[in-house]
Amino acid sequence: MLVLGFDTATAAVSVALQDGDRVAGQACAVDGRHHAELLMPMIAKVMADAGVARGDLDAIAVGVGPGPYTGLRVGVVTARVLGSVFGIPVHGVCSLDVIAASASASASASASAPAPASAPAGAGRGFLVATDARRREVYWARYDAAGRRMDGPLVGRAGSIPGAAELPVAGAGGQLYPEAFGQAIGPAYPDARTLCRIVADRVAAGSVTPGSARAEGIAPGSLAPGSARAEGIAPGSPAPGSLLAPEPLYLRRPDAREPGPPKRVTPPNHPAGS
């Protein structure tokens, strides 16, 4: 199964091609302001370097967030368009789950190495994944030692996450707010190679779920203002281990707002020109 995968939910743009168990190509750039300019050239280069034509692809994998509105949308919209043009399925994966899978695999590999000097951070215990949500907040989720999501994804201040100071943390959020978390572990960003592997494995196992990530944020009034879950997702969040429809997973509404009616510049009932 030849899978093209990419993620733009964080400051990094990551692209990969996976053919069965073999990574056929990959590229990554960290630039939080130029996702739209970077993504398509990176996809074209990775495919060209691997000698892959669009007709060779079997599926597209895309990270659906959570992430900031503009960057996340670049990846998801690109995946939808390419899936339609190429006539192949598009599978979404929670971007925090991609980071968790990489962290768990790294910890397992370190733990199984001959005569380790010490246990790696996160080995044999749960951990957090936290990424930058701006506004001095993080997108986060809690995972067991095997990388299975136990809570989240949610958004809030790093200091409001219960037990965060005692747990290792993967993702750039741990680097931004080290005082709020335990030991920082890798990776900082989603790796498209891991994303491709997740999709290929789940499709092969028949675990594709026809669910959809929520695209419009939370249901109004569903969560208490000011809580750790405030502005998080409503019930029906993406189930751990499931593949999702290619829809952005927004945990809050974008900063931009539709402008309201123009403000009155003269008092009510005041004749113009008087």
C-alpha positions in Angstrom: 0.0 0.0 0.0 1.6 3.3 -1.1 0.5 6.2 1.1 1.2 9.9 0.8 1.0 11.6 4.2 1.4 15.1 5.4 0.7 17.2 8.5 0.5 21.0 8.9 -1.2 21.2 12.4 1.9 22.6 14.1 4.8 24.9 13.1 6.2 22.0 11.1 5.2 20.9 7.6 6.0 17.2 7.4 5.5 15.1 4.2 6.2 11.4 3.6 5.6 8.5 1.2 5.4 5.0 2.6 5.3 1.8 0.5 4.4 -1.1 2.7 7.1 -1.1 5.5 9.5 1.0 3.5 9.7 4.8 3.7 10.0 5.9 0.0 10.6 9.5 0.8 10.2 12.3 3.3 10.7 16.0 4.0 10.2 18.3 6.9 10.4 22.1 7.3 9.7 24.1 10.5 8.1 27.4 9.5 4.9 28.4 11.2 4.0 31.2 8.8 4.4 29.6 5.3 2.5 26.3 5.3 0.6 27.2 2.1 3.8 28.1 0.2 5.7 25.0 1.4 3.3 22.1 1.3 2.7 21.5 -2.4 6.3 22.0 -3.5 7.4 19.5 -0.8 4.8 17.0 -1.9 5.9 17.3 -5.5 9.6 16.9 -4.6 9.1 13.9 -2.4 7.0 12.2 -5.1 9.5 13.1 -7.8 12.6 11.9 -5.8 10.8 8.6 -5.1 9.8 8.2 -8.8 6.1 8.0 -7.8 3.3 9.1 -10.1 0.0 10.2 -8.8 -1.6 7.0 -10.3 0.7 4.9 -8.1 -0.8 6.2 -4.8 -3.4 4.1 -2.9 -4.3 6.5 -0.2 -3.6 9.9 1.4 -3.1 10.4 5.1 -3.5 13.8 6.8 -3.1 15.1 10.3 -6.4 16.7 11.3 -5.1 18.5 14.3 -5.9 20.0 16.7 -3.9 23.0 15.6 -4.1 26.7 14.7 -6.8 27.5 12.2 -4.9 28.6 9.1 -2.0 26.1 9.1 -4.2 23.1 9.9 -6.6 24.0 7.2 -3.8 24.1 4.6 -3.1 20.4 5.0 -6.7 19.2 5.3 -7.9 21.1 2.2 -4.9 20.0 0.2 -5.6 16.4 1.2 -9.3 16.7 0.1 -8.3 18.2 -3.2 -5.7 15.6 -4.0 -7.9 12.8 -2.9 -10.6 14.1 -5.3 -8.2 14.6 -8.2 -6.4 11.3 -7.8 -9.6 9.4 -7.0 -8.2 7.8 -3.9 -9.4 7.7 -0.2 -8.2 10.3 2.3 -7.8 9.2 6.0 -7.4 11.6 8.9 -5.5 11.0 12.1 -5.4 13.1 15.3 -2.0 14.9 15.1 -1.4 14.4 18.8 -1.8 10.7 18.3 0.9 10.8 15.6 3.4 12.5 18.1 2.4 9.9 20.7 3.0 7.0 18.4 6.5 8.3 17.6 7.3 8.9 21.3 6.0 5.5 22.3 8.0 3.8 19.6 11.1 5.6 20.6 10.7 4.8 24.3 10.1 1.1 23.4 13.2 0.9 21.2 15.3 2.5 23.9 14.0 0.2 26.6 14.7 -2.9 24.5 18.3 -1.9 23.6 21.1 -4.0 25.2 22.1 -2.9 28.7 20.6 0.6 28.8 22.3 2.9 31.1 19.0 4.1 32.5 15.3 3.9 31.7 14.3 6.4 29.0 11.8 9.1 29.9 8.3 7.7 29.3 9.4 4.1 29.2 6.8 1.9 31.0 4.7 4.8 32.1 2.1 7.2 30.8 2.9 10.6 29.2 1.4 13.7 27.7 1.5 15.3 24.3 1.2 19.1 24.2 1.5 21.4 21.2 1.4 25.2 20.9 -2.2 26.5 20.8 -1.1 30.2 21.0 -2.8 32.5 23.5 -0.4 31.0 26.1 -2.3 27.7 25.8 -1.6 24.2 24.6 -3.4 21.4 22.8 -2.9 18.3 24.8 -3.8 14.7 25.4 -2.8 12.0 27.9 -1.5 8.6 26.8 -0.6 5.3 28.4 2.8 3.8 27.9 1.8 2.0 24.7 0.7 5.3 23.1 -3.0 4.8 23.5 -4.9 8.0 24.2 -6.6 8.1 27.6 -7.9 11.7 27.7 -8.2 14.5 25.2 -7.6 16.1 22.9 -8.2 19.3 24.8 -7.0 22.9 24.9 -6.1 25.0 27.9 -3.2 26.6 29.9 -0.4 24.2 30.5 -0.6 24.9 34.3 -4.2 23.7 34.4 -3.5 20.1 33.2 -3.9 17.8 36.2 -0.7 15.9 37.1 1.3 17.4 34.2 4.3 18.2 36.4 4.8 14.5 37.1 4.5 13.2 33.6 6.9 13.3 30.6 5.7 15.4 27.7 6.2 15.1 24.0 5.5 17.9 21.6 6.6 21.5 21.4 4.3 22.6 24.2 6.6 21.0 26.7 9.5 23.1 25.4 7.4 26.2 25.5 6.2 25.7 29.1 8.8 23.5 30.8 7.8 24.7 34.3 4.3 23.0 33.8 5.4 19.6 32.8 7.8 16.7 33.7 10.7 15.8 31.5 10.5 16.7 27.8 10.8 13.8 25.4 10.7 13.8 21.6 9.4 14.4 19.1 8.4 18.1 19.0 6.2 17.8 15.9 4.1 15.2 14.1 6.2 13.0 11.7 4.5 12.2 8.4 6.3 8.8 8.3 4.5 7.8 11.5 1.3 9.2 10.1 1.6 7.0 7.0 2.4 3.9 9.1 -0.7 4.5 11.3 -3.0 4.8 8.3 -1.5 1.8 6.5 -1.7 -0.4 9.6 -5.3 0.6 10.5 -6.5 0.2 6.9 -4.9 -3.3 6.7 -6.5 -4.2 10.0 -9.9 -3.0 8.7 -10.3 -0.5 11.5 -11.3 2.5 9.3 -14.0 4.5 11.1 -16.4 6.5 9.1 -16.6 9.2 11.8 -15.8 12.9 11.4 -13.7 15.3 13.4 -15.8 18.3 14.5 -15.2 21.2 12.2 -17.0 24.0 14.1 -15.6 23.8 17.6 -17.5 23.0 20.7 -21.3 23.1 21.2 -22.1 26.4 23.0 -22.5 26.0 26.7 -21.3 22.4 26.8 -18.3 23.1 29.1 -17.8 25.3 32.1 -15.9 28.6 31.3 -12.4 28.7 32.9 -12.0 25.0 33.4 -9.2 22.9 31.9 -11.7 21.6 29.4 -13.1 25.0 28.5 -13.2 25.5 24.8 -12.3 21.9 24.3 -14.2 19.4 22.2 -17.7 18.3 22.9 -18.7 14.7 23.5 -18.0 12.7 20.4 -14.3 13.4 20.2 -12.2 11.3 17.9 -11.9 7.8 19.4 -8.4 6.6 20.2 -7.2 4.3 17.4 -9.8 5.5 14.8 -9.3 7.0 11.4 -11.2 10.2 10.8 -12.7 12.0 7.9 -10.4 14.7 6.5 -12.0 17.6 8.5 -10.0 20.0 10.7 -10.3 19.2 14.4 -10.8 22.7 15.9 -10.9 22.9 19.7 -11.9 26.6 19.6 -13.1 29.1 17.1 -10.6 31.1 15.0 -9.3 34.4 16.3 -10.7 36.2 13.2 -14.3 37.3 13.5 -16.9 38.3 10.9 -17.2 42.1 11.2 -20.4 43.4 12.7 -22.6 46.2 11.4 -20.9 49.6 10.9 -20.9 51.8 14.0 -23.2 54.9 13.9 -21.2 58.1 13.7 -24.1 60.5 14.5 -26.4 60.3 17.5 -29.8 58.7 16.9 -32.4 61.0 15.4 -29.8 63.6 14.6 -30.3 65.0 11.1 -27.3 64.7 8.8 -25.6 68.0 8.0 -27.3 69.9 10.9 
